[in-house]
């Protein structure tokens, strides 16, 4: 959801008017992070109040789902932009989603934003015994193994009210609602931490070739269900390879999508410059335009754009 901003020019004019007739403007107390957070929580409560904003009052957890995902990706986009002001702004928009959902839950008597903060604070202390307790960790890998064990202990109860009746698994905690690439990354990561992993990347490359051959064979049979299964196996192997090479497959694919869209738009621009509609151009000429667009990216003087996550034209409109 778009953040609500006040014009710096208007703010300056108002503060200037306050100083007329007096030699010194009253000093503004500098707020701490906690102070600003309390203001944000109060602001969102005001927007949800009976005489608040009609749009904010209509929102539910379900209607805000799209914005929550969108804001997370916009943070990733800003993170790679090199623009710190944009990065901070998008982080604020993501924080607003946490406050928004917490306010809705508070109105329903379920939990408050204070519960959210307390829970994550206690969890971070509990899962870092090598920092806040007597346990020690030799390296980051041991920290991760301890983290997974602590999470497993939490799920089993250890006196808490979160006991489950179904059999426990090391894969518990991976939400099925995640995008498929992110789910695959989490599943293979957890399996790896338990010692179930490839010895080297070469084994996964061979697996990719194996899955590709099986997909080709399935395509020849024209069995739709089998083709779908083999395609899934191929994609899962690719996600596993990304994890092994320490690449986030979701971000890698987003960047690849953006690169394709950028080059395709350049092809359309070149085509229009020749007075032709892109769809009218023969396939062979389209391939030539594609190569031209690629060469343009390699030459920063003719194509200064840098690869990044997402593209402004692809974003959903905000209210």
Secondary structure, DSSP 4 states (H G I P E B T S, - for coil): -PPP---HHHHHHHHHHHTTTSSSPPPPPPPPHHHHHHHHHHHHHHHHSTTS-HHHHH--TTTTHHHHHHHHHHHHHHHTTT-HHHHHHHHHHHHHHHHHHHHHHHHTTS--HHHHHHHHHHHHHHT-HHHHSS---SSHHHHHHHHHHHHHHHHH-TTSS---SSPP-TTTT--TTS-HHHHHHHHHHHHHHTT---SSHHHHHHHHHHHHHHHHHHHHHT-HHHHHHHHHHHHHHHHHHHHHTT--HHHHHHHHHHHHHHHHHHHHHHHHHTT--GGGS-HHHHHHHHHHHHHHHH-TTT------S--GGGSPPP-
